[in-house]
Structure formats: C-alpha cells, structure tokens
C-alpha cells in the first residue's frame, strides 16, 4: 500500500475502514446534486459494492477527514479478476462538495495511481494494464485533474432513460418464447452473457462466483422483472432488471435499471433484443415503475444505441472513461 499522501492543513488522510461505510454513503448522496450520477446509495449499497468488487478498505481505500472528524473525501481501487486485452484497474473517489478546490482530490488521485500500479505489479505484471477513471459530463474539474496526471479519454458512455407510460405492444418473434428469469437457468444466462459480450470493449469472462457477486446476487436484482428469450429450450437473449430502493426513496418514484442486455451472436438480426426489452419494460410498468434506465457504450459493436433510441430511450447523462496505459512489468 502506498504511503499516505500529503493533504491540506486541517485534514488527515488514513486507510479506509468498514465503519466508514455510512459516512461514505452520506458523502455520495451529498455530492449528487452537483455530480449528477443518477445514484443515491445507502450504507447497504456501499457495503455490497465493496464486497462484490472485493475491495479491501485497508489496502485499497483512502479516507480524508476534516478537523471535526467528518469525512471530506474517499477513494478506492478495484480490479476484476478476469480480462481480455489489458488488466483494467478502476479508480473511484469523491470529495465532499464544500471541500473541493483545496487539493484533496489531487491527493486522492495520486494515491490511487500508486496503488493501481501496485495492484498491476502484484496481480498481473505479465500483462499490460489500464488505470481507469470514469468522469461524468457534469465533472469538468475532475477531467482537468486526470488530464494533468497524463490520463486520456478512452471511451464514451451514455445513460439513457425512457418513461413507461406509452409502451408499444408485444413484438412476437417466430419460435421464441419470452419468460421471466428463473434460477435454474442462472448459469445458462451467465454463459450466454459471456458469449454475447466476447467482442465488447472492456468485457471479460464471468465465472459463476463473479457473476453472482456482480449481477444476479445483487440485492437490487429483480428476477420477476427480468426476461429470457428462449427458443427450442435454449436461452437466446436476456434482459436482467434491477430496482434500487434507495434511489426510489430519494427520487420519490421507482425506476427499473436494465443492467445486462444481450443476444447470442447467432440469433441476432431477428428482433429478439427489441422484443425482450419491451417485455421487460411492460413487466416493470406493471410493477409500478415510472421510468427505465440503461447504460450503453457509444461505440457498441452491435449498434445497441440505435436500438435503444428506436425504442424511445433518450440520453440523459454522459460518462467518459479516462485511462492511463501501463506496459507489462515482467517478460512473461
């Protein structure tokens, strides 16, 4: 773990702790009006995120608090166990809005870059790596910060939303049945997802443990609102849906998030994706969801953004992935 960074006078940096979780959730919600991520996590959401991404707070996290002991900034580093092209290491952090402009963000980022380099050297020194920071379109100061540290814009993403009040009727696909997710098909859906995302930027194979930790094992996962497209007894496509109750409480209405959407390569071009999405939206509307949301890579190889636009989704937020490339540190 890198040495604790120098922080402005009146502030103290220390390793992150699990008992910081409630304060981290409060900080993220306090920053939301300014950062506009669309998320309002509670303490259970933060705890679940750290667990699912195998974040060890003492090694992978940093907290900065003010003279009164209140959390002023937080940062952590995480990396999935699997990858295809380069080992991808994610750097995430936030500074409390009233403490920005003092140099806390720069101190957190410098520590993260050092810790990211350590993670690369310790886990996959034989592979190239990318240290990644996701920046919302509402965070120009963070963009200036990462640009000054040598990161460059790598990929553009959009959050798209659709109201659920004017949904079109079903779109039948000959030979295909649209059914709710069932647990006996969980591993089949996992394998379908791995096959569907083989050529997607930044994707990697998900083993059963990672699949459950990141997707179907999440508290917000709604199997009853998730839809499988089945033909001749085989899953050809899927939409996995989520409802975050902390977001519902903060917004005052329920939104369904379409988290994972895919169709097997051999089944594409038949309208399965559109039909599966519309079926999921109808189920969500019947469950009193007012809106739906999804994230999409603007350069998605399957042209997903055009599909979503054709179904009535509109862009409400943008996010850019900034990265710093690190070559292998060993010969193999």
PyMOL commands that set and color helices and strands:
alter all, ss='L'
color gray80, all
select helices_A, chain A and resi 18-35+43-52+57-60+97-99+104-123+140-148+183-196+208-216+223-225+245-251+265-267+272-286+304-310
alter helices_A, ss='H'
color red, helices_A
select strands_A, chain A and resi 12-15+61-65+71-79+87-95+129-136+152-163+177-180+227-231+234-242+255-263+291-297+314-326
alter strands_A, ss='S'
color yellow, strands_A
deselect
rebuild
show_as cartoon
